[in-house]
Amino acid sequence: MQQAAIDLLGKADLITPMALRVAATLKLVDHLEAGVTDLPGLARVTRSHERPLGKVLDHLVSLGVVERAGERYRVSALGAPLSSRCDHLGVRPMLDVEHLIGKAELAMVDLLHTVRTGAAAYEERGVTLWEDLNAAGGGAPGMDAFKRTAALFDAEAIAEQFDWSQVRDVVDVGGNSGAVAISLLEAHPHLTAAVFDLPCFGPAAREAVERARLADRCEVISGSFFDGLPPGRDVYLLSAILADWSDEDAVRILRQCRRAAGPTGVVLLAEVHLRADHPDPVHRTAAALRIEASMGHPDRTPADLAELAARAGLRVTWEGRHTPVRSLLALRAETEHR
Ligand SMILES: C[S@@+](CC[C@H](N)C(=O)[O-])C[C@H]1O[C@@H](n2cnc3c(N)ncnc32)[C@H](O)[C@@H]1O
């Protein structure tokens, strides 16, 4: 029994994960690599209190993340990914609590909020992740990680399966940095598009559109989809949007699309279905929980989506071939709905 208690507390330990986050946030490994290798020096360059920093270093030594020789510390092979030189691996940004990715990761401490409310854990802070990113601004450190530079999760199904031949223009609602709109425009040269997203993604979307030499066919519009959308376009695409939101918010977004699409436009719902896929049950269930805690509703079925659409006054007029991670539903306004 006593061993079970020790084992359980070992699994629930917060100090080791937080010591690693302190090391990542203070960029301790960068300073070690730059030759600042003693405690007073490290406290000075990281503007930290020497006594607790010393205890963090002691713990990192016992974990094998850094090594100690006399009064000097150096990075071990295990600690090397904490160098900013390795930020492309994503380890340090994920552990840096002042980095936007690290902040999102740290929201997992509010898992209870998700379990009690069904909402993303981040929202325990009183804002959504997207609102926080928007407040931080497009140039904030870590924003790049939230810019979609490629169309993901079988997004090519959107260009391939839907019949775009009669469509003139499409609004990519929540189009981020334009990756999906660009892939659509490249596949269908007669189309024009608008990428609609929060202001923080505007500059990245404009840059991507210009890089793809599509500026004459693609405008970038900044705004919130809760406040209204540019009206009168043929198609309003929602790619990987509703999973972030509760049923109530998803219906609000769909209503805005219906309003903008009017009686003739189409709302094309290209929803993602995220599932954890790992052979090890501990990794798999942890990943499933992480997905659950990160978004409003990660695994709605096409039937759930059709029900939400009906609440927003939209009916399904076409259904694509669903892939394991993507479903496609075309929706039109119910004529009698107000
Ligand atoms: C998961 S990403 C999907 C991006 C893209 N549609 C795709 O398929 O890759 C969700 C997008 O919704 C955007 N978003 C969140 N809240 C928004 C709002 N209130 N108004 C407009 N866009 C919003 C985010 O900025 C983000 O780009």
The ligand as a MOL file (V3000), in Angstrom:
LIG
                    3D

  0  0  0     0  0            999 V3000
M  V30 BEGIN CTAB
M  V30 COUNTS 27 29 0 0 0
M  V30 BEGIN ATOM
M  V30 1 C -7.5400 25.1480 -36.2100 0
M  V30 2 S -7.2800 26.6180 -37.0950 0 CHG=1
M  V30 3 C -7.8370 26.1620 -38.7120 0
M  V30 4 C -7.1030 26.9040 -39.7680 0
M  V30 5 C -7.4760 26.5470 -41.2190 0
M  V30 6 N -8.8640 26.7840 -41.5150 0
M  V30 7 C -7.0850 25.1360 -41.5730 0
M  V30 8 O -7.9300 24.3570 -42.0330 0
M  V30 9 O -5.9060 24.8070 -41.4190 0 CHG=-1
M  V30 10 C -8.6040 27.6350 -36.5030 0
M  V30 11 C -8.5620 29.0640 -37.0630 0
M  V30 12 O -9.7120 29.7730 -36.5680 0
M  V30 13 C -9.3040 31.1020 -36.3610 0
M  V30 14 N -10.2130 31.8050 -35.4530 0
M  V30 15 C -10.3900 31.5910 -34.1390 0
M  V30 16 N -11.2830 32.4490 -33.6380 0
M  V30 17 C -11.6740 33.2390 -34.6680 0
M  V30 18 C -12.5970 34.3080 -34.7880 0
M  V30 19 N -13.2900 34.7270 -33.7310 0
M  V30 20 N -12.7640 34.8720 -35.9940 0
M  V30 21 C -12.0640 34.4570 -37.0770 0
M  V30 22 N -11.1810 33.4280 -37.0310 0
M  V30 23 C -10.9820 32.8330 -35.8380 0
M  V30 24 C -7.9360 30.9650 -35.7650 0
M  V30 25 O -7.2210 32.1760 -35.7880 0
M  V30 26 C -7.3560 29.8530 -36.6250 0
M  V30 27 O -6.6710 30.3610 -37.7290 0
M  V30 END ATOM
M  V30 BEGIN BOND
M  V30 1 1 1 2
M  V30 2 1 2 3
M  V30 3 1 2 10
M  V30 4 1 3 4
M  V30 5 1 4 5
M  V30 6 1 5 6
M  V30 7 1 5 7
M  V30 8 2 7 8
M  V30 9 1 7 9
M  V30 10 1 10 11
M  V30 11 1 11 12
M  V30 12 1 11 26
M  V30 13 1 12 13
M  V30 14 1 13 14
M  V30 15 1 13 24
M  V30 16 1 14 15
M  V30 17 1 14 23
M  V30 18 2 15 16
M  V30 19 1 16 17
M  V30 20 1 17 18
M  V30 21 2 17 23
M  V30 22 1 18 19
M  V30 23 2 18 20
M  V30 24 1 20 21
M  V30 25 2 21 22
M  V30 26 1 22 23
M  V30 27 1 24 25
M  V30 28 1 24 26
M  V30 29 1 26 27
M  V30 END BOND
M  V30 END CTAB
M  END
